């Protein structure tokens, strides 16, 4: 039986740092900036953090860190990273926290213990009077965080260590949002009064982000219409991955997909990252490049093209960078979803995999001619 505990001792913190090192550095190869002698991963914010961990006996198998702005001697770094200026001006630092270092051992990532860890942090935020809880996530994890109650509020950014990230914000007292998302945190949120003022502040401050675009959270059967608007053509013909599918089949397949907006020079994929996400470029242009941008592009990704399929199919580290060269829009599909989908709807999954194999074969033919 796993237990979730607040970390309050130096030995407990050391165990969390060692766990982070094992996951972020050794397993996922997301960063090399760590204390390799001690084999742990920590930073200057840990001196002021409130941390929680999942224990299997006495072994740390999950962790989460909260930073309450009022506890920090200098909030500049976080204010710049998360664009906290409007929130600080409207609500003050006592109402703001951030959540980070949210990771579990691979054995637990598809279980329910992750929700217990988030509930512990959410309860701590409620007790401190937090109204806004900020964080960021990789594109393929956005549906999960939206299910918890987070939402997007600004464009993504390139993290030099962890790749492309999407800033997200949870309104801790927005009972409407938790109920609409059927969040596992809804019951806790209902114990306080609904924070209508924070919800109104969000709508006034970030009007472009009030409407969700992840397929899992919009009305069934409407996501394909949304794609048609975005690609300015019939996605069943424009998007190679969807060719041969009926409208109903495409809607079913896209039920867990996510749309993200990219700016020029945003890194969609970084060489060396372990990322099993599949991407479809809906609008714009991207280039496949060697690390550091050395030499000419290896390939150009156009509208309707699929990319990232090697990592998606083989789970090997990414072999090149993929960078947006103009304002672009990308459809994101996780390998976890596709595995579940094929198991439940093998006929549609087989067609999608056939489309994917044809695209791969075409690229191999081009590479052979070169």
TAURMO-V930838 format. One line per field, one symbol per residue. burial: I if it has 24 or more other ideal C-beta (glycine too) atoms within 12 Angstrom, else O. A space follows every 50 residues. Layout:
burial=???
This chain:
burial=OIOIIIIOOOOOIOIIIIIIIIIIIOOIIIIOOIOOOOOIIIOOIIOIII IIIIIOOOOIIIIIIIIIIOIIOOIOOIOOOIIIOOIIOOIOIOIIIIII IIIIIOOIIOOOIIIIIIIIIIIIIIOIIIIIIIIIIIIIIIIIIIIIII IIIIIIIIOOOIIIIIIIIIIIIIIIIIOOIOIOIIOIIOOIOOIOOIIO IIOOIIOOIOOIIIIIIIOOOOIIOIIOOIIOOOIIOIIIIIIOIOOOII IIIIIIIIIIIIIOOIIIIIIIIIIIIIIIIIIIIIIIIOOOOOOOOIIO IIIIIIIIIIIIOOOOOIIIIIIIIOOIIIIIIIIOIIOOIOOOOOOIIO IIIOIIOOIIOOIOOOOOOO
